[in-house]
Amino acid sequence: MNGISARQFVIFAAALFMLALFGGSALAAELALEKKVDGITISATLDHDPPAAGKNNAVVKLTDSAGKPLGDAKVIVEYGMEAHGMSSKVAAKFTDGAYKALLDLSMGGDWYIEVKVQQTGGKKVSKARFDVKVK
């Protein structure tokens, strides 16, 4: 077998199997974030836990104090690294019962994600800030 013993091959194959079985699931887990602000529950999920450097899908769901979904708000997701003076913001689009945005977390480190919600007809902007560690 090209310089490796049958035993080494079996150990290598078993290690690859374990990595595929357990290592992949660790990367597949979503990061769930939630805060209650001004009578609104702001729930956000990111593709990975921990978030990975690069493109990350953010899904935001809003519910009122009675648990009823809110689908008539303006939602802006601001994100950045204060230590580097970086920030970006994106308007989340409402589709399939949730507000969705693509975040480009350009490097690993300490990031903040702030979800800003303005309900239709209202002037008040409710904000929920989440601090995340990007790998």
Summary of the structure (lengths in Angstrom):
residues: 135
radius of gyration: 20.0
end to end distance: 37.6
largest distance: 72.5
contacts: 362
relative contact order: 0.19
helix: 19%
strand: 53%
